[in-house]
Amino acid sequence: MSKVITKTIKGGADVKRKKYVNKEVSEDMLGGTFSYIDGKTYIITIDNNTKMRISSLNVEIARVYFVNNNNAQVPVPTGMVMHDDVNNYNLRHFRGEYHISWINSYTLFWHNNVVVRLYNQKQQAVDLGVGFEEYEVE
């Protein structure tokens, strides 16, 4: 099934849009990153009148919810399922939105088609102290 998906990232004065055609559910198309810290909202157009939005509630939890063309929140669309890939279960939505955590990875399905995958990236930045500039990675 081919469909055009539009991704929009908003933050401050920045607005970036990217359009691509998803030809295969298994096709790997990295669509950027979502941060729980930077306050930006990640938006994916689902259809002509529905957009999915991801925005942080705090540095640990984000909400995934849906809006219409007037940016009014709407119920979770019929056939939409948020799957916790780490614990292998489907999340229940609360008041029309899913709450997710940076700890797990998730896949959002719509009528069994992948809308978006949210991968946890467990990593640490390494900041070396003065006099300890030499390092190696095995």
ZIDACOR-V934777 format. One record per residue. N is the residue number from 1. PHI is phi in degrees with one decimal (NA if undefined). Layout:
n:N phi:PHI
n:N phi:PHI
//
This chain:
n:1 phi:NA
n:2 phi:-98.7
n:3 phi:-152.3
n:4 phi:-87.6
n:5 phi:-118.3
n:6 phi:-109.2
n:7 phi:-111.1
n:8 phi:-128.3
n:9 phi:-119.7
n:10 phi:-116.6
n:11 phi:-168.2
n:12 phi:60.9
n:13 phi:-88.2
n:14 phi:-75.7
n:15 phi:-136.1
n:16 phi:-121.2
n:17 phi:-127.7
n:18 phi:-140.1
n:19 phi:-115.4
n:20 phi:-151.5
n:21 phi:-106.1
n:22 phi:-92.4
n:23 phi:-90.7
n:24 phi:-131.7
n:25 phi:-62.0
n:26 phi:-82.0
n:27 phi:-64.6
n:28 phi:-91.9
n:29 phi:-129.7
n:30 phi:-67.2
n:31 phi:-107.9
n:32 phi:98.2
n:33 phi:-130.7
n:34 phi:-112.6
n:35 phi:-110.7
n:36 phi:-77.1
n:37 phi:-106.3
n:38 phi:-78.3
n:39 phi:80.2
n:40 phi:-82.0
n:41 phi:-106.2
n:42 phi:-100.2
n:43 phi:-126.6
n:44 phi:-125.0
n:45 phi:-76.8
n:46 phi:-88.9
n:47 phi:-151.5
n:48 phi:-63.0
n:49 phi:-130.6
n:50 phi:-135.4
n:51 phi:-125.7
n:52 phi:-96.6
n:53 phi:-124.2
n:54 phi:-119.3
n:55 phi:-142.1
n:56 phi:-80.0
n:57 phi:-91.5
n:58 phi:-159.6
n:59 phi:-75.4
n:60 phi:-113.3
n:61 phi:-130.8
n:62 phi:-123.4
n:63 phi:-117.9
n:64 phi:-112.4
n:65 phi:-143.8
n:66 phi:-126.1
n:67 phi:-131.3
n:68 phi:-93.8
n:69 phi:-66.2
n:70 phi:-94.6
n:71 phi:61.0
n:72 phi:-90.3
n:73 phi:-63.3
n:74 phi:-123.3
n:75 phi:-61.3
n:76 phi:-57.5
n:77 phi:-59.6
n:78 phi:-57.6
n:79 phi:90.4
n:80 phi:-88.3
n:81 phi:-136.4
n:82 phi:-100.9
n:83 phi:-107.9
n:84 phi:-82.6
n:85 phi:-73.1
n:86 phi:-74.1
n:87 phi:-97.7
n:88 phi:56.6
n:89 phi:-150.0
n:90 phi:-88.5
n:91 phi:-75.1
n:92 phi:-92.3
n:93 phi:-81.7
n:94 phi:-123.0
n:95 phi:52.3
n:96 phi:81.2
n:97 phi:-146.5
n:98 phi:-100.0
n:99 phi:-107.7
n:100 phi:-124.0
n:101 phi:-123.2
n:102 phi:-65.8
n:103 phi:-70.3
n:104 phi:-104.8
n:105 phi:-110.1
n:106 phi:-136.6
n:107 phi:-129.6
n:108 phi:-100.2
n:109 phi:-109.4
n:110 phi:-130.5
n:111 phi:51.9
n:112 phi:68.0
n:113 phi:-104.0
n:114 phi:-71.5
n:115 phi:-90.7
n:116 phi:-158.0
n:117 phi:-115.0
n:118 phi:-115.0
n:119 phi:-94.5
n:120 phi:-73.5
n:121 phi:-115.7
n:122 phi:-75.5
n:123 phi:-157.4
n:124 phi:-128.5
n:125 phi:-79.4
n:126 phi:-107.4
n:127 phi:-115.7
n:128 phi:-80.2
n:129 phi:-75.9
n:130 phi:-60.8
n:131 phi:88.3
n:132 phi:-124.2
n:133 phi:-75.2
n:134 phi:-90.1
n:135 phi:-153.8
n:136 phi:-142.8
n:137 phi:-122.7
n:138 phi:-101.3
//
